[in-house]
Amino acid sequence: MRILFVVPEQPRTTGNWVTALRHQQGLVSLGHEVRLVATAGSAACLERQVEEFAPDLVHMLHAYRSGLPWLGCRQQALIPSIVSLTGTDLNHGMDSAEQGPQIRTVLEQAAAIIIQNRLTVDSFAADLPGLAPRLHHLAPGVSLGDDPYPLRQRKSIPASDIIFLLPAGIRPVKANLELLQLFDPVAEAAPFCRLLFCGSILDPDYGQHFLEELKVRPWAQYLGEIPAAAMAAALREVDVILNHSISEGLPNVLLEASALGRPILARDIPGNRAAFTPEVNGLLYDSSERFIRQALALARNTALRQRLTRPLQKFRTSLDEALQLEKIYQRLATGLSRNSSSCKMAGCISTADL
């Protein structure tokens, strides 16, 4: 099949692009032809890409930012589409007075809807029962790059220092600045701790404030972007992986940390709960006080860190994930073929059996 992925125009280190590249890797290995297209919201630009590539189906990652330009394309009535809902769609967009109605329009015209967080699937189906027949849970895969990233060597961090890393784009929903401020008592009580951040600055004003606050904290540092292919190497050199997001869909980096067996300390939200097994791969916190207490315990207690250092013996790969996607695509194609012959109408799409 010829599959066109539509992804928001963002740095390639963001979660949407990490997911898109992983999908591409797996599907290409199965013999499919895959093209990734970045959209900044222009329907005309997307139309040209669709016309040039002539896909069998269009798969959108992000219902609002990728789906909205697709609605403006003349081909959207002729080519079946699939939508992968992101954390931003689910936790913010659908409740927004501006975005919510447009996201629902995107979902209503889609032949299939994909959610990767198993904890979100049931609540979505209950809230929108009319869309439930098109809903699919796609268990996420993990793709670990093999590029080197000698983090401690590059930053001259001694082996005795405990490194906490928050890998996330710099924007309010990721609460990078708030975590930096929350870490103050940890750094004071355990001066051998280092707090590092990596990710693209996606909100310039928030990013500027974050960088200003960083300057007065010598124990904290912003690394910039780490290429996706080097993230596994960076995680291996870190003692604790952090996630302080206000909301998440299903963070790729926590899936990778869990696969590698790096201890996780994450805010207790559905997106994080589904990414690892608490008390096995890491710890959850639901308050500032609990974060400080658990961060200090991880910093001081080598045995606790070792207990949480459990690399997964088996995890889903990009190929495993692609095989699931392929089944969804094939069932969609079968439904279209069957429906076309029975309805004798172009564009008559049945998705009840997907």
Summary of the structure (lengths in Angstrom):
residues: 354
radius of gyration: 21.3
end to end distance: 17.5
largest distance: 72.4
contacts: 1196
relative contact order: 0.14
helix: 48%
strand: 18%
